[in-house]
Amino acid sequence: MSAKQPRTLKTVTGAGGVSETYDLAIDPTRSTLDTAVRVAKLAEAARFDALFTADLLRFDAQGAIGSQEPLVFVSALSQVTSRIGLIATVSSTFHHPFNLARLFGTLDHVSNGRAAWNLVTSSVGEENFGAGELPSPEERYARAAETLDVVNALWDSWEPGALTVGADGKAVLHRDRVHPIHHSGRFFSVTGPLNIPPLAQRRPVQIQAGQSAAGTALGARYAEIVFTSLPTLDHALDFTRKIRDQARTLGRGDGLPLIFSSLHATYGATEAEAKRLVRERRESIDFERGRAQLADMLGGGVDLSELPLDAALPESLLPDVAAVNRRRGRVDIFTGYARQGHTLRELIIAAQDTGHWAAAGTPEQLADAVEERFRAGVLDVISLGGLGDPREHDFVVNGLLHELRRRKIVAADYTGTTLRENLGLELPARDAAPLRV
């Protein structure tokens, strides 16, 4: 048995292509994938572990996210890369598990074992799926749990040795080793088995985004990685303790699920330059537009139009988090800030990072901040942006990553051929009983 590899921080970056999608779409000589291809190649050359795609299931007038379908997008990127992982964000609320098993299974095939699913339950988009009102978080997560039971059973419906090589060099299918799953549940009835060959990873890596009580419960039961909005170390310590305590109670191994946070970094060659860039960014904020953005962070339905910028939010304006139907984790963060006495101006500034971790400084100072969370055990996977910009690329790759590698926090190269191997994730036993909500 090989020795267990030392723990290292795993790195992810956005697949790119979002901000320029509309520009590229009107240029008949270019593909809307062009920027993403460039970013993907830069990320693989810098030995990032994975590319990440977000999604939004409604029209966004700002053009911020949701402009391309993630699975198609990363499938295309699989053909211009060979080692970097491919994370697609797909909702369990508006998709059927048999299709999800086939889609992500196919992505795992075309990428030779580099597929990952970032499961979300969606906070928007119900109007486009005939769903009427968006189901409650509890209902969405119950559906997500059953979806995962079905998808995992389908991926495991082929036993080892179900497909072998015959004397003529062609595949031989042993039908007695491929089994129906005969699932009958609250949301789905699926007979199975899966009708595509066994996957390189057996199961694509499973990531889950969601920090409400229901989301945390789902992540503790199923997720190998949880994608989080943890703006402070205290938030990170509290969330990590809660979810891993739940995971241990369910009999999962120590250190699961891995904690995945996005760092919104402002880089400077000096500390003074970084502070200046932060100041300039804050001075450019449209605070009237920011009122609407903060209202969204508070779950929507909060009227901030008449409140003075330098006044604190009255308690009467703050929502009951348990009654909010969208992004309760984010609402919890911003209601917490408001109750600490932050002014509307300060809350709008904080909303620019949408509840994510933000830090500014030189690459060495940012490495200190990353190392603090890594050593505290509350950061296992980090998302770093900016590779498409030459200045940001230099600070990320030749600055921050170089320093983290010097400190032996980030690995110098890929350690396996599949994403699961590179992330150091083991598969659960094939005969393990599903952990139901």
N, C-alpha and C positions, 0 to 999 in steps of 0.2 A: 504494500500500500504506500503510495507516495505521501510525503509529508505535506501537511496543510500549509498553503501559502500564507505569508504574513498579510494582515489586513492592509489594504490600500484604498485610497479615495478614487472612486470611479468618476469619469468625466463625460458630460453630455453637452451638446450645443444644438441650437435651433437649426432645422434643416435649411432655413433661408428661403428667399423667393417671395416672401409675403409682401413686403413694402413695395416691391417693384412689379408685382403681378399685373396691375392694370397698365403700367407703362409697357411691359413686355407684350401684353395681349394685343396692343394696337400696332405692334411692329411685325409685319409679315415675315421678316427675315429671321426672327428669333422665337424661341420657345419660352413659355412662362416658367420653364424649369431651369433656364440658363443660370440664374443667380444661385439656385440651390445646388446645381452641379458643381459650380465653382466652390461654394462653401463646403460641400461634401468632400471634395478632393483635398481642400485645405485641412479640414478636420481629420481626415484619415492620415494625412501626412504628419499631423501633429499628434497622432495616436490617441485621439479622443475615442472613448468606448462606444458612443452611440450618437446618432442624430435623432432629434425629437421633432414631431409635428403636432401642433395644436389643432383644434377644430372648433367651429361655432356653427350651429345649425340654423342660422337665420342671416338675413342680409345685414351687414354692418356698414352703415353709411360712412364710417371713418376708414373703412378698408383695412382695419387693424389685423384681424385674424379671420380664419375660416374661409379664405379665398380659394383653397384647393382641397380636393378630397384626399385625406391623409394616406389611405392604403394604396391608391393609385400612385400618389406622389412618391412614397418611399419605395414602391416596387420599381419605379423608373430609376430611382437613385441606386437601387441594388445592382443595376447593370453597369454603373460607372464607378463602383467601389467593390472591394473584395473582403475587407476585414471589419469595417465599422458596423456597429449594430444599427437597427432601424426601428424606431419607436413610433407607432401610429396611435393617435388618440381616437377612439371609437366609442360611441355611446351604447350602453346595454339597454337603455330605455326604448330606443327606437330601432333595434335590430334583433333578429331572431338568432338563437344560439347555433342552430345548424349552419346557417350562412356564415356566422362569425368563425366557427371552427374551420370551415372550408377556406374562408378568406385569409385568415391568419396562417392556416396550414399551408396554403399556396405561397404566401409571402415567405414562409420559412423555407419552402422548397426553392423558390427562385433566387433566394439570397444565400443558399447553402448554410442555413442555421443561424441567421442573424435577426430574426423577427422578435418583436416585443409589442405587447398590447398595453397601452395606457387606458384602462377602463375608467370611463366617467359615466355618471348617471344623468347628466345634462341639467342645466338650470334654465335653458331657453330652447326654443325650437318646436314646442308642442303644436303650434299652429300649422306647421308644415307636415304633420304626420297624422292628422285627423284625430288627435288625442284629446281635444277639448282642453280642459284645464290641466296644467302640469300636475302629475301625481305628487303626493307628499314625499319628502325625503325617505321616510320609512318605507313607503310603498316602492319607491324607485330602488332602494337598496335591497329589499326583499326580492325583487325581480332580478337584480344584479347577482345576488347569491345563487338563485336557481340557474341563472344563465351560466355562471361559472361551474356549477355542478355538471350541467349538461355538456358544456364545451370540454371540460377536462375528461369526462367519461368518453366522449367521442374521440379525443386525441389518444386516449388509452385503450380504445376498442380493438386496436391491432396489437396482439402479443408479440414479444420478441420472436423472430424466426418465422413470422407470418409470410414474409417475402424473402426468398432465397434465390441463389443463382443455380440454374440447371446446367446439365452437361453441355448444352449448346451455347452457354453463355447468356441465355435469356432468363428473364424473371420467372420464378415459379411461385404461384400463390397457394398457400396452404389455408384453405377456407375454414378449417376447423380451429384456426388460431385468430380468426376475426369474428368478433362477437357483437350482436345487437346490445344496446344499452337499456332498452325498454323503460325509458323514463316517463313517468306520469306525475306531474306536479301541479301546483296552483296555477302557474302561468303557461306551461308548455307540456306537450306530449311529443316525445321524440323516440322513435324506435332505433335508429342507427343501423349498423355501425357507420362510421365515417367512410365516405367513398373516395378518399384520396390516399395515396400511400403513406406509410409512417413517416414522421417528420425527423429532420436532422437533430432537433433538440428534444424530440418527443413531445414536449410542450413548449411553445414560445414563452419567453419571459413575461411574467404577469405583474404589471404595475397598476396601481389604483390611486386615483385622485379624489380626495374628499375628506374633510376634517370635522364634519358634524358628528354627533354621537353615533348615528347610524353608519356614517362613512367610516369612522374609526373602528366600529365593530366589524364591518366587512373587511377592512384592511387587516385587522388582527387575525381573522380567520383564514383569509385566502392570499393576500398580496405577498409577493416576494419583495416588492419595493413599493413604498408609498410616496407619492409626489405631494409636497406640502408647501404651505405659505407660513413660514415661521420667521417673522421679522426680527425677533430678538433672541438672544441665547436663552433667556428665561422661558419664552414660548417654546423653544426647541426642547429644552430639558423637560418641561411639563408634558408636551405632546408625546415625546419619545417614551417617557416613563409610563404614561397611560396605555399607549398602544402595545408596548412590549409586555406590560403586566397582563393585559388581556390575552396576548398571543401565548404567553407561558401557561396561563390557565387552561388554554385549549390544547396544550401539549406540544406546541411548536418549539423549534430549537432556539437557543440563545442567539441574539443578534438579528432576529427576524421580527418584522420585516425591515429591510434596509430603508434608511431615511434619505429622501431625495429632495434637495432644496435648490431653488434658483437664486443665484447671487446677481443682483443688479449693481454692477461695479462701476465706479467712476475712477479712471486711472489718471495719474499725473506722474511726470518725471520727478516732481518734488511734491511734498505734502501741500505746499502753498498753491501749486498749480491745480491739484485735485480739489482743494477748497474753492478756488476761483471758479472752476468748472461747475461745481455744485451750486455756487451762488448764482452764476449766470443762468443755469437751467431753471432755478427757482424764480429768477426775475422774469423769465420768459413765459411763465405759466399764465394761461387765461383763466383767471379765478372765477369768472362767471360760468364758463364752461365746466370748470372744476367742481362747481356746486352739483351739477348733474352727475359727474363722475363719483363724487363722494356719496350722493344719494344712492347710487347703484351699489357701492360698497356696503351700504346700510340696508340692502335688500330691496331697494326701490320703494316708491310710495311715500318717501320722506320729502317734505317741501322745505328746502333750505334757501329759497329765493329772497326772503326778507330778513334773514339773520345777518347781523354785522359780521364782517370778516374776523374782527378781533374779539369776538364774544365766544364764550363756550356754548356748546349745545345744551339746551335745557333737557332735563330728564324726560319731559313730556314728548320730545321728538324722537327719542330712542326706541327702536322696536323691541318687542319681546322676541329674543332669538329663537325660542322654541316654536314661535308662530310663523316664522319666515319660511317660505317655500323654496328659496334659492340661495345657494352658497352660504349656509349657516356658519361655516368655519370663518369665512371672510367677515361676515356680519359680527361675529363674536370678537374678532380682533379690533374692528373699528368702534364698536360700542364700548369696548374696554378702554380704548384711547380716549373716547369722549368722556367717560366717567372719571378718567384721571385729570380732567380739566383742560385738555387741549382745545385751543380755539379753532374756529371754523377754518381760518387760514392755515393753521398747522395741520389740520386733518386733510385739507385739500392737497397740501404738499405731500403728505404721507401717501395719499391715494394715487399719486403718480406712479408708485411702485406696486400698486394693487395688493398690498399686504405682504409682498415678498421682502426678503432680506436685502437691504441696501447698505453698501459701504463705499468709502472713498479713501484714496491714498496712493502711495507708490506700490508697485508690485510686491515689495517686501512687506509693507504694512498690511496689504490685503492678504498675503500669505499668512501673516500672524493671525488675522481674523479667521481664516479658513482652518488653520491648524488648531485654534482654540476649540472650534466646534467638533473637528475630527477627533481630537484627543478626548473630548468630553463624551464621545460616543453618540453624538446626535447628528452626525453628517457622514453619510456613506457614499452618496452620489451627488454631484454638484453640476448644475447647468451654468455654463458661461457663454455669453453672447459676444457679438462684435467681430467675428472672424472675417466677415465680408468687407470690413473697413480696414485699410492698410495700417492706420495708426493703432486701432483697437487690436488688430491681429498681432502686431508687434508686442503690445503690452501683455496680451493674454499668453501667447505662445513663448516668446523670448523673455518675458518678464515673469508673470505669475506662475505658469506651468513649470518653467525652468526652475524657479525657486522651490516649488513644491516637490519637484523631482530631486532637487539637491537635498531636501530634507527627508527623502525616502517616503513621502506621503503619497505621491502619485507614481505609478509604475512607468518605466521608461518605454515599454513596448507591450504589444498584445501577448497574452500568455496562452491563448488557445485559438481554435478555429471557429468556434461558435460564440455568440454573444453570452450565452449562459456560462460558458467556460471562462470568458474574459471577466465576467462579473463575479466569478467564484460562487455561483449558485448551484446547489445540488437539487436534483429532482426528488419529490416525495416518492415513497414506495408506491409501486403500481397498484397494490391491493389495499392501500390506505383508504379507509372509509371517508366519504365526503363530510366536511364539517359544515353543518347546516345552521342557518340563522333560526 
